[in-house]
């Protein structure tokens, strides 16, 4: 830089200029990791690992560190730097020897450069000792294609390794957590915060020995669980006259038979009565179980003889054929049949006369109830339409062809989207003004769209879809924008927005074994899973502005209050509705 002055000689300023060059790879490259930033290396005899950063300017420092809690310890390694005149390549090589009591270690390769515009990256390597014989001490069972959770040590551990047996005596590490660093080597597995291993959809490939190694860097223990997948097919009563509702006409001395084909492992079948408090008008003589083995699968059936009690005053009884397994506390599946009990000829004539009188009486009562319910529904609808601000509506009245709202999912009002009512129907979404004028409509031409629930946040409509098992995002003008959540949802239902936390909470799963709450950011980023929350059939969910969430449970007919931070049940209380149908919870 030259600046003229009044003097004959000018003032000269000199500035140093340095050229920067980004490295060939953003992160350090570990030769044994084959291009991966995180990898697992088995120590055999004498193992040599090299870490490098190539073609960078100025030169970078590369070193190996042992990760131990809050600090990393620099390890002795041979380092050298080469230059081609314009850029530099730095290498750090470490020798690892096998010892008898070697434990799992986490090594980190770090690179440093004072240039502010060059990224300083790290690469992680889990060092594991050679295979040792693991003995299985527990068996667990899970339903094929269902979510399965494998537990481990519940105490806080600095080292947690999950392995599974692949073939022969070979084991592979599928996930680990060491010093707050987690890594999942297989996308079908997920490591939960308490150390449990979650399989989102159990397959036959997941069967076999699963090892959990836990402890500290100085002392480590293990447990082995042998996982079995239960494969079930449809269960049927022999002679059913309908695929929708099974009705069997039986006389005293007739046999009823229930069968299950192509199941593994071997399970049990039993006949039970849904209402055990009411004396049964029949008795069943013997329940012989008849298994047939076909390779590794079974065809199983049971047969019992029906005896009708002489003083039976009930002509129809429901009976259940239930599938059980001693290793699983809950029954696996069941089929119901209505047994129509046969009468003598005299009894049949008496029954016809009584039935005629009952039908006439029922017709009169039914007509009166129809009139009353119709008037009530029209009056309530009139009041709702006159409201000046949006309210959350969830009627459950349906009479004749007159539907207000069906909570079964055919029609559902989300509300609170500006000054509009947004309604979910099969294959479509509609929005109305409060005077009833249609504003916008979205229709899925494929016919596969089955929305269950929705929530509005920052001018976006988030809808859970039962078919695609994901969350679909629309504008409040009902324009489709995107979808997300397929990798984390199996049966999405209710959805709500926790505005203070900036989260979408989705009820995921349908029963006590798999019902959880999946949390997402509005941009679709998966955050965490909350559960197990011990629900029977949850439908809807709402936040209350604190850490508590309210869940309406269709199975237990209760509202469950759950603390999402402490992961604890706070309260349960029954719905005030007479028929027990769960309310659509509101703030």
Number of C-alpha atoms within 10 A of each C-alpha: 7 9 9 10 9 6 7 6 9 11 10 9 8 7 6 4 6 9 9 16 17 16 22 13 14 14 20 27 23 24 14 16 18 10 13 16 16 17 18 20 16 13 20 15 12 10 14 14 17 20 24 25 27 22 20 21 20 19 23 25 19 24 25 27 18 16 18 16 12 7 10 13 12 15 13 13 17 13 17 13 16 13 14 8 6 12 18 19 22 22 23 23 19 17 12 13 12 13 12 7 8 15 16 22 16 20 20 22 24 23 23 16 17 12 17 8 10 18 15 18 17 19 20 23 21 20 18 18 19 14 13 8 6 14 13 14 10 11 14 16 19 24 16 17 16 18 18 22 22 19 15 20 17 10 10 12 19 17 24 25 22 25 17 22 17 15 9 6 10 9 17 17 20 21 22 24 21 23 17 11 13 14 17 17 15 11 11 15 20 20 22 16 12 13 23 17 21 17 20 20 16 23 19 13 8 20 19 20 22 25 24 25 19 27 18 17 18 10 11 15 12 16 18 21 21 20 21 21 22 22 17 20 12 12 20 20 22 15 13 15 12 9 8 7 12 18 20 19 14 18 17 16 13 12 15 19 16 22 20 21 17 18 19 18 15 18 19 18 25 18 21 14 15 12 11 8 7 8 9 15 17 18 13 15 13 11 16 12 16 14 17 14 13 10 7 10 16 20 18 21 23 21 22 20 19 20 18 21 12 9 7 12 8 11 13 15 17 16 16 17 22 18 20 18 16 9 11 11 8 12 13 16 14 17 17 20 17 16 20 16 20 15 16 9 9 8 10 12 12 12 13 11 10 11 12 11 10 11 11 11 11 12 11 10 11 11 10 11 12 12 10 10 14 15 12 12 18 13 11 12 13 11 10 16 14 10 11 10 13 17 14 16 18 18 18 16 15 14 12 7 6 11 14 19 18 16 19 10 15 16 20 25 23 24 21 16 19 13 14 23 22 28 21 22 19 16 17 18 20 19 25 17 15 17 11 11 10 13 14 16 15 16 14 12 9 7 10 14 19 21 29 25 27 27 22 22 19 10 12 18 23 24 28 29 22 19 14 20 21 23 27 20 24 19 16 20 17 20 14 13 11 13 18 20 21 12 12 18 23 22 19 31 28 23 27 24 25 18 13 11 11 13 21 24 24 31 25 26 24 21 16 16 18 22 23 23 24 23 26 22 15 17 12 17 12 17 11 15 18 22 17 15 18 15 25 19 19 28 28 25 26 23 24 14 13 12 15 18 22 21 24 28 25 20 17 17 21 22 23 22 20 22 16 17 10 11 14 15 15 13 11 15 11 14 18 12 10 6 9 14 18 25 23 20 18 14 9
